[in-house]
Amino acid sequence: MTTVPSTDPSSLFELAEGMHAVDAVTAAICHLNLFEWLASRSAGVRELAEALELNPKAAAVTVELLAALGLVAVESKDR
């Protein structure tokens, strides 16, 4: 017989997602110098991925995360 948890585990999932967000922002700042790169140009996700040698899907997810956090502005055509 399976026991049903007495509490909602959503907060644990949100905590885990938050940790991944911190890792992504840290990588953008420390490893990719993403904000420095963006400060000197306006670029779409494809151009960003090519210039920083990133997987296009990973670049898109990172940009969406940074946009959701209010750290970058994204035009709708770039999404």
C-alpha positions in Angstrom: 0.0 0.0 0.0 1.3 3.4 -1.0 1.3 6.2 1.6 0.1 9.6 0.5 2.1 12.5 1.8 0.3 14.6 4.3 1.8 17.8 2.9 2.1 19.4 -0.5 5.7 18.9 -1.9 5.4 21.9 -4.2 7.6 24.0 -2.0 10.4 21.5 -2.4 10.2 21.6 -6.2 10.2 25.4 -6.1 13.3 25.3 -3.9 15.0 23.0 -6.3 14.1 25.2 -9.3 15.4 28.3 -7.4 18.7 26.6 -6.9 19.0 25.9 -10.6 18.2 29.5 -11.3 21.1 30.6 -9.0 23.4 28.3 -10.9 22.3 29.6 -14.3 22.7 33.3 -13.2 26.1 32.5 -11.7 27.2 30.8 -15.0 25.9 33.7 -17.0 27.9 36.2 -14.9 31.1 34.3 -14.0 31.7 31.8 -16.9 30.0 33.4 -19.9 30.4 37.1 -19.1 27.0 37.3 -20.6 26.0 40.7 -19.3 29.3 42.2 -20.4 28.8 40.8 -23.9 25.2 42.1 -24.0 26.3 45.5 -22.8 28.1 46.1 -26.0 25.5 44.9 -28.5 21.9 43.9 -29.0 21.5 40.3 -30.1 19.0 37.6 -30.6 19.2 34.2 -28.9 20.7 32.5 -32.0 23.4 35.1 -32.3 24.1 34.9 -28.6 24.4 31.1 -28.8 26.7 31.2 -31.8 29.0 33.9 -30.3 29.3 32.2 -26.9 29.4 28.7 -28.4 26.3 27.6 -26.5 23.7 25.0 -27.4 20.8 27.0 -28.9 18.2 25.4 -26.6 20.4 26.1 -23.5 20.8 29.7 -24.6 17.1 30.2 -25.1 16.3 28.7 -21.7 18.9 30.9 -20.0 17.7 34.0 -21.7 14.1 33.2 -20.7 15.2 32.7 -17.1 17.1 36.0 -17.1 14.1 37.8 -18.6 11.8 36.3 -16.0 14.1 37.5 -13.3 14.1 41.0 -14.9 17.8 40.9 -15.6 17.5 41.2 -19.4 15.0 42.6 -21.8 13.8 40.3 -24.6 11.8 41.4 -27.7 9.0 39.1 -28.5 10.5 38.1 -31.9 13.6 36.8 -30.1 11.7 34.4 -27.9 
